């Protein structure tokens, strides 16, 4: 569960400037204001996020950001829009974006397919709340999942197993994931936790589970400025 817990884009040149209107929590395609290689972006009252080819960039101020980066993928990976907003999204004159004055598709979520063999990474909006999950197909290897936070001054596991990531102007708190398997109408919880590797990357340690069934890993991440 990724939760944008604060208005982190204060002072940031935004793709939309609605002058008092609350922008729906959606992903829009195209280059974000920072340029670079962003494929989608989202900006609203809750914060500003760019979707990169292999992760997400959370802006903690007009000049600082923390990047969540998936490591060692299988082949080339890119985000794809899912759960399209009915009717799309219309951008009006005067907006600071290349998409100004256009009617563009908008999506409630993104999927990174087969980041690792048989494993998809999904982010989506539920109202104003951003959520994430790893969808592990039957027989796939969740130990392949590795990621890193760039732009952080410090990252450490606390006594409760939460990963606290601090940047110059804000940070992230990555708490114990909800892990489960679904067999028909029965949902079974699986023990697990966030773990740090010797090289500083982050992954998950799982307890026993049925490898013949799909597995969902749903970590909880709070983002603050």
BELLINBEL-V584333 format. One record per backbone hydrogen bond with DSSP energy under -0.5 kcal/mol. CO is the residue of the C=O (numbers start at 0). NH is the residue of the N-H. Records with the same first field share a line. If there is no record, write none. Layout:
CO: NH ; NH
//
This chain:
0: 2 ; 220
1: 3
2: 4 ; 222
5: 7
6: 9
8: 11
11: 13
17: 20
20: 22
23: 25
26: 106
27: 40
31: 34
34: 31 ; 37
38: 29
39: 50
40: 27
41: 48
43: 46
45: 5 ; 7
46: 43
47: 58
48: 41
49: 51 ; 56
50: 38 ; 39
51: 54
53: 69
54: 51
55: 57 ; 67
56: 49 ; 58
57: 59 ; 65
63: 59 ; 60
65: 57 ; 67
66: 68 ; 149
67: 55
68: 147
72: 74
77: 112
79: 110
81: 107 ; 108
82: 107
84: 87
88: 90 ; 103
91: 94 ; 100
94: 96
96: 99
98: 101
101: 90 ; 103
103: 88
104: 28
105: 84
106: 26
107: 124
108: 81
109: 122
110: 79 ; 112
111: 114 ; 120
114: 73
115: 118
117: 136
118: 114 ; 115
119: 134
120: 111
121: 132
122: 109
123: 130
125: 128
128: 125
130: 123
132: 121 ; 134
133: 135 ; 216
134: 119 ; 136
135: 214
136: 139
139: 141
140: 143
141: 144
145: 70
146: 201
147: 68 ; 149
149: 66
153: 165
155: 163
157: 160
161: 157 ; 163
162: 164 ; 173
163: 155 ; 165
164: 171
165: 152 ; 153
169: 166
170: 223
171: 164
172: 174 ; 221
173: 162
174: 219
176: 178
177: 217
178: 189
179: 215
180: 182 ; 187
181: 183
182: 185
184: 186
185: 182 ; 187
187: 180
190: 206
192: 204
194: 202
196: 199
200: 196
201: 146
202: 194
204: 192
208: 210
209: 212
210: 138
214: 135
215: 179 ; 217
216: 133 ; 218
217: 177
218: 220
219: 174
220: 2
221: 172
222: 4
223: 170
//
